[in-house]
Amino acid sequence: MNFRDENWLKQFAKNLKKIREEKNFTQEKLAYQSGLSLSQIARIETAKTNPTLCTIVVIAKTLKVDASLLLDLKFK
């Protein structure tokens, strides 16, 4: 198993975008409310960067979801 495999990042990005849209958040709203930059949110959602655990927790708390939903890495 390759832990640097970009498929993990792509699935995380897909999960984030789906949950963000279900919660009626734009990238801008998520960035503002989480204190993260818009460019950072965009890079995470396009699997261009590997978010830290702290970033994942901040995003989950901002979206009011359990971080495990974002980390559901079953390939769908």
N, C-alpha and C positions, 0 to 999 in steps of 0.2 A: 504494500500500500504506500503510495507516494503522498505524503502530507502536504506537499507543495503543489499538488495537482490543481490546476485552475478550475476543474469541475466543481470542487468544493466551494470555491469563491463564487462561481457562477450560480450555484444553487442557493447560497446565502443571499446573493444579490437579488435573485428571483423572489425569494421569500420576503425580503425586505420591501421590495417594490409592491408586491401583492398586498402585504399587510398595511403598508403606508397608504395605498389607494383605498383599501377597505375602510380605513379610519378617516378617510377624506382629508389626508394631509398632502400638500404639495411638497416638493423637495425644499422649497423656500421656507414653508411653515415648519417642517421638521428641523431644518438647520437653525432657524431662529429660536425655536422652543428648546432645542437640545443644547444650544451653545456651540454647535459644530459649524464649520463653514459649509456654504452651499457647494463649493467645489469638492469638499470631502464627501458629502452625501452623494454627489453625482459619481465620484470615482468608486465609491463602495457599490452603488447600484449598477455600475457597469463592470464590476469585477476587476477594476484597474488597480485596486489597493486591497491589502489584507488588513481589516480593522482589528484593533487590539480588543482584548476582552473588556477593558474599561469602556471603549467606544460602543461595543455591542450592548453593554448594560445601560449606558446612557440612552441609546436609541430605544431599547426596549422600555425603559421607564417613561420616556417621552411619549411613546405610542401606547403606553399602559397595557403592555402585553408581557408575558413571561418570555425571557430570553430564549427559552427552549424552542419557542415557535420560530424564531429567527434561525436557530441552529438546527432545525429539522433538515438534515442533509440527505434524506432519502431521495433518490433521484426519481422525479415524477415526470 
